[in-house]
Structures are given as structure tokens and as C-alpha cells.
Amino acid sequence: MEVPGELEGLRALHQDLSALGEGQLQNIDRLCDELKAHIAAFRQLLDHPPKNESSRKKLTSGTLQVDEDEFAVNKEFQDSSIQLADALDLDEIESAKLLLNTQDDAELLGRSGVASATVVFHERRQFLLECLRMVLRDAENPETHEPLRQEQLQLVSEILEVKDGPARNGSLYVRKCFKAMADSERWLHALAERFHGALALGQPTVPGQEELLTFQQLSLAQQHESLGAIVTYLIKGGYTAADDFFKLLEHLPTLERWNHIAVHYVPAIAAFTSQYGSPENGGNVREARMLHQRIMDGRESSPWALHNLQAAAIT
């Protein structure tokens, strides 16, 4: 996971995509090259290797292999790497590499190594998602310069692997987005539980802990919002199926608080309803009837905790 180097590339791509959206990008060829270089990262999305007992044992052996180089790592570094792995649910070897690669940032900004690595980890995710959101936005915008728009559409088909693969790959990618949204929700809940638990036990606050907590909460909320927008663009672009909406309808009743996280689902609900709720917009009569029955049957028998969100699906 070459996060620091990749982060710089994503920052540059984000800057060019932002300039494109404002009509100020001068070098289109550079943008196309940058986009092609990130296809694999877009495909992977937020997937990362989770904590692994085998990796933990390798780390605690006292050596760390990075490409062709081998580093001796002391107990303090091992403990910090394991702390980072636990915090991010990230493979211990990948955590150690991330910690090693962000040491300069930690010293420059006066942060702990774990805090600096956590910030870089989330920033990389934020930039990746925002770049993908803007790619999809431009691909679906008829006002985008046509040759570039065709490049963007081609890129999207390569990311989703529908160009030479089955159309179902689009649905698989959307469900990957659903999972990433649900993971963000669980992560936000875990952060809040950890913070309130520490308060209840009267544990002393570590310097910078509240700042890092606030950063993670804001970043995860922004990532969730970007994922919601990505899903919406994919629906409008015709990369989904009615079954994807049924899958989303399994998750929405589990949301318990009407907040900014729940709101991120509203555009996707509206796009799905428009796409498959009427034969006039690409769906078929059978799908529209099944969707109507699924939503209406649950209105009385299984009301959602968030009535406003259920109302959005019904209307």
C-alpha cells in the first residue's frame, strides 16, 4: 500500500479534475494519463487487507521487508504498527509500511507516528473517492467537451470492467460502494463508542486525541457522502440493476438516526426510483410492480426507524 506516494498523485489528479469542472484545465493529455494511471486504485476502491495474525507475527520478529530493503524494527515501532493496524483494521505489515513512510510528516507536523499515518490513510481515501465522483460527473454531463467525455466514459467502463466483461460487473461495483458506506457507518459508530466509553471510565485524554477523533469523523462522513454521489451517478449512467435497489432496501431500515449520514442515501433512492419505478425510464413493468410492492408492503408491516427516509423511498 504505497499510500504517501499515491496520495500525492491523487492530489494532483484532484486538482486537474477540479480545474476541468471550472473550465480552466489547460493540459487535457496530462489528465488522461493521470486517470489511466489510477484505474487499478479506482477498481479497488476502499478495499484493503485487514488485520492478519500471520503478518502480526512477522512484524514482531523484529524485521520489516519493504520491496528489496529489510529494516530492523524495535519494540516501540512494532507496538505503534499494531496500534495503527487495530485502529484502521489494516494488515500489520501494511500498517508498518505506512508508519515508516509517514515518519517525516509526523516529525514535521509534531504529530505522533500513529496520528500522522491515520491522517494520510484517510486523506488518500478521500481524494480517491472525490476523484472518482468527478470522473463520473463529467462522464454523465452532456456539456463536457465531447472527446474528453468519451474518454471519461471509456475510463468508467474500464474501472467497472464492463467494457470486455459482463454488464453485471456494474452491479458488483455498486454493491462494493454499498459495503464501503456501511463500513463507514460502523466505523463512525465505533469511534463514538470508544470516545464515550473513555469518558465514562474517566480515562485521561491523550494530547491530540480529540483532534484526531474529530478529523476521522469528518473524513469518514465526507467519504460516505462521496460514495453516495458515486452510487447515484452509476445509477443514472445505467450501470445498475433493479436488484441493486432491493439490496439497498435491505440496509436502509437498519439506519437509526436521521442525520447527515442518512441524508447521503436520498439522491440514490431518488435515482433508483426514477430508473426502475416506471417503465418510462428504462425499467420494465414487472420490475416497477415488484419495487412498488416491496416498498409499500413494508410501510405498515415493517416501518423503518427513519420514517423520513422511508417516505423518500415511497415518494
C-alpha atoms as one frame of an Amber mdcrd trajectory, in Angstrom:
protein
   0.000   0.000   0.000   2.067   2.915  -1.297  -0.168   5.486   0.350   2.090
   8.566   0.645   3.288   8.467  -2.985  -0.173   7.604  -4.245  -1.650  10.414
  -2.169   0.456  12.990  -3.994  -0.699  11.590  -7.335  -4.324  11.729  -6.231
  -3.921  15.313  -5.054  -2.589  16.274  -8.495  -5.443  14.414 -10.204  -7.986
  16.070  -7.920  -6.559  19.481  -8.778  -6.817  18.801 -12.518 -10.360  17.411
 -12.269 -11.411  20.455 -10.226  -9.873  22.748 -12.849 -11.721  20.805 -15.559
 -15.009  21.305 -13.751 -14.321  25.039 -13.623 -13.358  25.147 -17.310  -9.771
  26.119 -16.502  -7.788  22.961 -17.297  -5.118  23.589 -19.926  -3.483  20.165
 -20.254  -6.091  17.537 -21.186  -3.485  14.955 -22.186  -1.937  15.079 -18.715
  -5.358  14.484 -17.145  -5.989  11.461 -19.371  -2.615   9.991 -18.408  -3.305
  10.590 -14.713  -6.696   8.902 -14.946  -5.316   5.825 -16.688  -2.621   5.534
 -14.022  -5.299   5.276 -11.312  -7.653   2.716 -12.888  -6.450  -0.060 -10.562
  -6.945   2.162  -7.486 -10.462   3.100  -8.618 -11.294  -0.587  -9.110 -10.030
  -1.442  -5.651 -11.951   1.481  -4.158 -11.606   1.314  -0.348 -10.686  -2.363
  -0.110  -7.576  -3.022   1.952  -6.009  -6.089   3.563  -7.416  -6.493   7.104
  -5.570  -7.392  10.281  -3.757 -10.693   9.954  -2.236 -12.872  12.650   0.490
 -14.105  10.305   1.518 -10.532   9.486   1.483  -9.636  13.178   3.914 -12.478
  13.904   6.218 -11.398  11.068   6.243  -7.841  12.401   7.080  -8.896  15.942
  10.050 -10.906  14.635  11.931  -7.594  14.571  12.436  -7.140  10.818  10.344
  -5.445   8.150  10.707  -6.187   4.436   9.887  -3.250   2.124  10.464  -4.104
  -1.535  14.151  -5.084  -1.695  15.075  -3.489   1.608  14.957  -5.009   5.076
  14.639  -2.869   8.204  15.241  -3.734  11.831  12.270  -2.503  13.863  12.302
  -2.020  17.619   9.562  -2.827  20.115   8.211   0.739  20.125   7.791   0.714
  16.344   6.173  -2.734  16.478   3.704  -1.576  19.132   2.854   1.570  17.141
   2.303  -0.510  13.990  -0.017  -2.870  15.842  -1.886   0.082  17.367  -2.338
   1.517  13.865  -3.437  -1.862  12.496  -6.046  -2.162  15.248  -7.306   1.387
  14.662  -7.621   1.012  10.864  -8.298  -2.749  10.656  -5.278  -2.871   8.372
  -2.771  -5.677   7.824   0.090  -5.265  10.303   2.822  -5.295   7.652   0.943
  -2.677   5.621   0.481  -0.643   8.815   4.212  -0.798   9.493   4.993   0.349
   5.946   2.520   3.205   6.269   4.022   4.222   9.606   7.520   4.086   8.134
   6.556   6.146   5.076   4.846   8.875   7.113   7.561   9.403   9.724   8.774
  12.617   8.100   5.250  14.065   8.135   4.900  13.161  11.805   8.123  14.969
  12.721   7.305  17.982  10.535   3.777  18.431  11.920   4.581  17.453  15.501
   2.140  14.547  15.488   2.616  11.042  16.786   3.503   8.479  14.135   0.139
   6.741  14.518  -1.779  10.018  14.194   0.150  11.080  11.100  -0.333   7.691
   9.433  -4.050   7.746  10.260  -4.449  11.173   8.648  -2.602  10.094   5.489
  -4.661   6.885   5.296  -7.957   8.799   5.382  -6.773  11.595   3.082  -5.858
   9.025   0.445  -9.379   7.557   0.672 -10.982  10.994   0.475  -9.064  12.074
  -2.608  -9.645   8.730  -4.334 -13.411   8.920  -3.850 -13.672  12.567  -4.791
 -11.655  11.971  -7.970 -13.950   9.104  -8.939 -17.013  11.226  -8.182 -15.766
  13.957 -10.514 -14.909  11.443 -13.253 -18.461  10.077 -13.140 -19.891  13.592
 -13.010 -18.022  14.636 -16.144 -18.802  11.363 -17.939 -22.536  11.888 -17.393
 -22.503  15.622 -18.157 -23.524  16.306 -21.787 -21.807  19.693 -21.563 -18.384
  18.094 -21.048 -16.131  18.556 -24.082 -17.223  15.606 -26.246 -13.852  13.961
 -26.991 -12.981  14.149 -23.295 -16.424  12.889 -22.305 -15.926   9.843 -24.491
 -12.553   9.296 -22.792 -14.268   9.504 -19.413 -16.990   7.039 -20.424 -14.323
   4.661 -21.696 -12.454   5.020 -18.419 -15.593   4.292 -16.390 -16.245   1.126
 -18.411 -12.673   0.014 -17.667 -12.986   0.776 -13.953 -16.244  -1.175 -13.716
 -14.856  -3.863 -16.033 -17.958  -3.787 -18.216 -16.086  -2.925 -21.409 -14.963
  -6.507 -22.054 -16.789  -8.169 -19.162 -20.413  -8.860 -18.226 -22.763  -5.962
 -17.528 -23.301  -7.468 -14.068 -19.871  -6.108 -13.104 -21.509  -2.694 -12.805
 -23.856  -4.068 -10.145 -20.959  -5.710  -8.333 -19.171  -2.365  -8.170 -22.261
  -0.593  -6.850 -22.549  -3.197  -4.122 -18.900  -2.639  -3.290 -19.893   1.007
  -2.766 -22.816  -0.056  -0.553 -20.444  -2.121   1.574 -17.995   0.775   1.864
 -20.839   3.050   3.027 -21.948   0.515   5.635 -18.338   0.063   6.781 -18.013
   3.838   7.213 -21.175   3.861   9.317 -19.847   1.083  11.565 -16.511   2.864
  11.873 -18.180   6.117  12.892 -20.235   4.241  15.477 -17.131   2.518  16.854
 -15.262   5.836  17.155 -18.163   7.397  19.060 -18.472   4.351  21.333 -14.755
   4.393  22.084 -14.777   8.104  22.908 -17.857   7.965  25.154 -16.574   4.807
  26.810 -13.307   6.527  27.702 -15.238   9.496  29.126 -17.446   7.224  31.200
 -14.395   5.481  32.662 -12.706   8.798  33.393  -9.677   7.926  31.281  -7.290
  10.865  30.728  -7.295  12.412  27.266  -4.113  11.844  25.288  -2.797  15.072
  23.683  -4.169  15.351  20.135  -6.656  12.507  20.668  -9.790  14.634  20.345
  -8.373  16.411  17.292  -7.643  13.072  15.610 -11.090  11.745  16.525 -12.776
  14.810  15.031 -10.673  14.522  11.872 -11.609  10.857  11.423 -15.297  11.539
  11.973 -15.322  14.378   9.437 -13.285  12.388   6.940 -15.472   9.287   7.199
 -18.598  11.425   6.788 -17.100  13.033   3.667 -16.111   9.617   2.310 -19.678
   8.417   2.910 -21.070  11.435   1.059 -18.740  10.852  -1.904 -19.774   7.189
  -2.047 -23.444   8.208  -2.071 -22.774  10.539  -5.009 -20.784   7.828  -6.834
 -23.683   5.380  -6.454 -26.123   7.998  -7.747 -24.037   8.667 -10.868 -23.710
   4.935 -11.529 -27.494   4.520 -11.317 -28.093   7.417 -13.699 -25.424   6.054
 -16.036 -27.287   2.760 -16.398 -24.664   0.583 -14.710 -27.039  -0.928 -12.127
 -29.970  -3.338 -11.971 -33.242  -3.329 -10.046 -31.818  -5.990  -7.717 -29.288
  -3.421  -6.523 -32.138  -1.263  -5.262 -33.639  -4.266  -3.479 -30.219  -4.834
  -1.881 -30.108  -1.230  -0.676 -33.632  -1.570   0.710 -32.336  -4.347   2.979
 -29.861  -1.940   4.571 -31.854   1.281   4.865 -34.220   0.041   7.634 -31.167
  -0.604   9.850 -30.297   3.110   9.985 -31.431   4.505  13.325 -30.603   8.216
  13.302 -31.787  10.899  10.908 -28.520  12.701  10.330 -26.124  13.724   7.561
 -25.193  10.057   7.011 -28.788   9.040   6.285 -29.254  12.050   4.004 -26.462
  10.764   1.749 -28.778   7.933   0.655 -31.595  10.207  -0.537 -30.172  11.014
  -4.032 -29.537   7.301  -4.675 -33.073   6.411  -3.565 -34.486   9.059  -5.900
 -32.300   7.872  -8.793 -33.246   4.218  -8.254 -36.947   5.074  -8.025 -36.762
   7.124 -11.215 -34.802   4.417 -13.037 -36.813   1.364 -12.033 -40.073   2.693
 -10.605 -41.528   3.445 -14.011 -41.213   1.716 -17.405 -40.805   5.156 -18.959
 -37.262   5.486 -17.560 -35.641   2.219 -18.593 -37.271  -0.189 -16.172 -39.960
  -2.670 -17.081 -43.477  -3.180 -15.799 -42.556  -6.282 -13.778 -39.668  -4.515
 -12.016 -41.802  -1.450 -11.319 -44.561  -3.568  -9.772 -42.118  -5.588  -7.661
 -40.451  -2.413  -6.444 -43.769  -0.775  -5.620 -44.934  -3.874  -3.730 -41.649
  -4.190  -1.828 -41.760  -0.594  -0.637 -45.468  -0.359   0.086 -45.754  -3.724
   1.871 -43.132  -2.684   4.373 -44.737   0.669   5.120 -47.185  -0.810   7.644
 -45.746  -4.247   8.484 -42.082  -3.227   8.885 -41.795   0.527   9.368 -38.252
   1.858   9.238 -36.689   3.563  12.233 -36.198   6.602   9.995 -39.699   7.435
   8.776 -38.418  10.360   6.707 -36.102   8.066   4.764 -38.885   5.540   4.215
 -41.118   8.355   2.972 -38.399   9.347   0.496 -38.400   5.794  -0.876 -42.206
   5.708  -1.108 -42.499   9.021  -2.924
